Amino acid sequence: MEFYTQKDFGQLISAPFIFFGKEFKPLITSILIFVGPFIVIESILIGYFNFSPAKDVVTQIQNIGANTSGTAYFIQFFEFFKNIMLYTFIAVYAKIYVQKGTGNIETADVWKGISRFYWPVAGGQLLGGIIIVIGFLLIVIPGIYLAVALAPLFVIIVFEENGISKSLTKSFELIKGSWWLVLGLFIVMFIMLTTASGILYLLSESVFGIVAPGSVNSAIYNVFDLSFELLISTFLILLPIFIYGHLIAEKEQPELVNKIAEISDNNEDPTEKETKTIDDPENLDENRFLDDTDTDRFKPKI
């Protein structure tokens, strides 16, 4: 699957789903290894404290500052680190995929990448979140702009291995001129995933029904609910990764640079010219102008 290529709107929307389908088995296995423990612990905490996290972004924003219990803060704090693990893992996985191709992704390489980029991604996402919140406090519109402009921030941190400040600058540079495209992509993806989430939520309600807090069914339901939430988040995280590849191809054209490098490598070594002698018949005419002992060149030709 080509990464650094320009794609149209439909190709960008479908890219996360195609990638997920092709990498389903190794991707799911790695998610269970690196993110699975967070899900299990979070489901236990939710079940133990009878905590019900908000299901949608609007409710989450409305609840900011409303729920001041230590339990709520603790679970939200834990969820932040779980999300950072998910962001870092998917970005590292995609980077290794781009470098080595499908079927060549080792768990050890993924863990090495996570160990290297987890805290930079955490710092970048935290700083980016603060900037976005400040933007929302400024009549909302700046917050929407900043949320879109900083969407590829974590991707840049992992793919380009830059510091947070350079990655922030690069994120704004990439989105410049493509802001409406990126906004449209996130809106369409959000509608698609919200629709799928609603359908699956109704199905889960018909299966589990009303579950009593703290029961076995409640624990199973929490794991199921968090797992589906993880799946939805995976597609939302993959989208800016492919947007990044598209924008890099559009603005920096790495494939063109690579082709130029390949052409240069295939050219004749310039040092070969220095090894040619005047006795070489193919270069006799050229070397006649370089050899001072060749006086015949001054004689008139009849």
C-alpha positions, -999 to +999 in steps of 0.1 A: +000+000+000+015+033-012+020+058+016+038+089+002+014+095-027-012+121-034-047+108-029-082+122-036-109+126-009-123+091-013-089+075-012-080+093+020-112+082+036-108+046+026-071+043+033-075+036+071-100+009+064-079-007+037-048-006+059-067-021+088-080-049+066-045-057+052-028-056+085-057-070+106-040-099+122-006-084+132-022-051+140-048-066+163-022-088+179+000-059+186-029-038+200-037-066+224-001-067+235+005-030+240-029-015+246-048-045+259-035-043+295-048-007+296-083-018+286-084-045+312-072-023+340-096+006+330-126-018+328-117-031+363-115+005+376-148+015+360-165-016+373-151-012+408-159+024+412-192+022+392-179+050+370-197+057+337-175+078+313-192+101+288-200+084+255-197+115+232-175+145+229-202+170+237-210+154+270-173+152+278-169+189+273-200+197+294-187+175+322-154+193+324-151+206+359-185+192+368-173+159+382-147+167+407-145+133+424-111+118+429-123+086+411-132+105+380-099+124+379-080+092+385-098+072+357-095+102+333-058+105+341-053+067+334-073+070+302-049+098+290-019+075+292-039+047+275-047+071+246-011+081+244-001+045+241-026+040+213-014+071+194+022+062+198+017+025+189-002+032+157+022+058+146+052+036+152+035+006+136+027+027+105+063+041+103+078+005+104+052-005+078+064+023+055+100+014+061+099-024+059+066-032+042+039-057+052+049-089+069+082-075+083+070-058+114+085-073+146+071-069+181+105-059+193+108-031+168+074-018+178+083-018+214+116-001+207+097+027+188+071+030+216+098+033+242+115+061+222+085+081+213+059+076+241+069+106+262+075+130+232+041+121+219+026+126+254+042+160+257+031+170+222-005+158+227-006+176+261+007+208+248-015+206+217-045+199+239-038+230+260-035+251+229-067+238+215-086+243+248-073+279+249-086+283+213-120+270+222-122+295+250-116+322+224-151+321+209-147+284+198-137+291+161-100+293+169-102+260+187-117+243+157-089+257+135-062+246+159-077+211+164-075+205+127-041+222+122-025+201+150-041+167+139-008+154+124+013+166+153+019+131+168+026+117+133+054+143+127+070+136+161+073+099+153+080+100+115+104+129+115+118+125+150+116+162+156+112+180+189+078+192+200+083+228+190+096+219+155+068+194+151+042+221+160+056+244+134+057+216+108+021+207+115+009+242+108+030+243+076+016+210+063-021+219+070-017+254+054-037+254+022-054+221+030-073+230+061-107+226+046-098+192+031-086+179+065-117+193+082-140+176+056-122+143+060-126+143+098-163+153+095-171+124+071-150+099+091-168+111+123-202+106+108-193+072+095-179+060+128-207+075+149-233+057+127-214+024+131-210+030+168-247+037+173-257+005+155-233-016+175-244+001+207-280-009+201-269-045+193-249-046+225-279-033+245-300-061+231-274-087+240-264-074+275-296-056+284-295-036+316-265-048+336-261-044+373-229-024+383-202-046+397-217-078+382-198-102+359-220-091+330-210-055+338-173-063+336-178-081+303-198-052+290-171-027+300-144-047+282-166-050+251-175-013+253-138-002+257-127-025+230-151-011+205-141+024+216-105+014+209-114+002+174-131+035+166-101+054+179-078+034+157-095+046+126-095+082+138-058+079+145-050+063+112-067+091+093-041+119+102-013+094+094-025+090+058-032+127+056+004+133+066+016+110+038-006+128+013+005+163+023+042+153+023+038+139-012+019+170-023+043+196-008+077+179-005+074+151-031+098+126-015+092+101-043+107+126-068+137+131-045+142+094-043+140+090-080+166+117-086+189+100-061+185+067-079+192+083-112+224+099-098+235+065-084+231+049-118+251+076-136+286+070-147+312+075-120+329+109-128+363+095-117+362+071-146+369+100-170+402+106-152+414+071-158+409+074-196+442+078-216+450+095-248+456+061-263+419+053-261+406+056-297+372+066-285+387+096-268+414+105-292+398+136-306+390+149-271+425+143-259+442+159-288+434+192-273+450+181-240+483+166-253+510+192-260+533+167-276+509+161-305+522+187-329+504+171-359+473+188-349+487+222-361+495+209-396+470+220-422+448+193-436+447+189-474 
